[in-house]
Amino acid sequence: MRRAVLPTRPHNPRKLILRDNRHYFVMRIVCCQNVDQWSQLQTDWDRLAGGCVFRTWRWLNTWWRHYGDLSASDATNLRVLLAFADDGRAGAESQLAGALPCYLQDSAIAGRVLRLLGDGEVCSDHLGLLAAPAQADAVVAAMASALIGDESWDLLDFDAIDGADQTTRDLLAALRERGCRVDERPQPSCWRIALPGDWEEFLALQSKSHRKQLRRLDQRVLQTDDARWRLVESAADFERAWDVLADLHQRRRRSLGEPGCFSWPRWAAFHHDVAKQLLASGELRLSWLELRGRPVAAEYHLARGDSVFAYQGGLDPDAAEDEPGRLSLITTLKHAIGEGRTHFDLLRGDEPYKPHWRAEPQAVSRLLAVPPRYGPRLRYRARTAARAAGRWAKQATGLFS
């Protein structure tokens, strides 16, 4: 159970004096709008990010460099809120206790919208408020007070927040207590496979028919000279593997009548940039599978802590009869188990293959908050009414068509 953390008196929204059962301490909020200043906190930031690649300084900073332009058509502003704890001891340095990585985006309809870094077309999962567990309550209280005291935003719109992310949900609850209107909208689940100690244990968790199929593919294809799996382990192999990934991904998506992610210039540039950095830090798992000397599948995965995150992939549509997707997943799952990972995260999306591999769904929601000011409330009511009218019109069209 979390301890109670209470303000001792009316407070400055940027500086909160708090009391727990033992002593008084200060939680100070700094709004960082300078990338260079933010860069100095990389080590402390990644300590708070824990085992999630999408929360790390490297991922978010690279995202900002590619998506945080200040063009007139897409005006955005960096708003990284930092919570520093000071226990009052003489000579002690303030410690980074929490961080809310945001940016402000102008919207003709919603006004100034506060969003999380990494959102949008990149679809970073597991984003939210970062906080040291022992100081989470204090961070939430201080962040909520700072947000309420800041009139630069008209709507807080946090996409894809995990149902299990109690700290971010506590922040929205604290905003509600301070007069904000808070809404929650369900989104497609994230799916995660719990990995056992070895491959045979994993097979034992599958259905009888699926287990038989996996063993057959492993023995008849992957354990023969026809198959070769290549994992990128050096910068020398990176560009070739990246080209294979892009080619297979685009061919597969085009075969389904879709443009493919690599057709989006900023998406492609961001991932090429961040993937090279993740390779250098040991957190990239970029691989491809060859059958009879020809690439048929490629995987762009990320690894941190106890998890592998299956971000993107590609398949040769002309090799569908060889089941390249299933072969590639067998190989990458085996590798993750061999590394000692305990979770294989298939991320957002309710595709039917995920439960077939014994992945479990994790609830995800979009969280919104409107500050207790007349202008933002009026904007939000108008926007909500327009959405409701649009849904009604769509339903009516379906009834009478």
Secondary structure, DSSP 8 states (H G I E B T S, - for coil): -----EESSS-BTTEEEEE-SS-EEEEEEEEE--HHHHHTTHHHHHHHHTT-GGGSHHHHHHHHHHH----GGG-EEEEEEEEEEE---TT---EEEEEEEEEEEEETTTEEEEEETT-GGG---S---EE-GGGHHHHHHHHHHHHHT-TT-SEEEEEEEETT-HHHHHHHHHHHHTT-EEEEEEEEEEEEEE--SSHHHHHHHS-HHHHHHHHHHIIIIITSTTEEEEE--SHHHHHHHHHHHHHHHHHHHHHTT---GGGSHHHHHHHHHHHHHHHHHT-EEEEEEEETTEEEEEEEEEEETTEEEEEEEEE-GGGGGG-HHHHHHHHHHHHHHHTT--EEEEEE---THHHHTT-EEEEEEEEEEE-SSHHHHHHHHHHHHHHHHHHHHHHHHHHH-
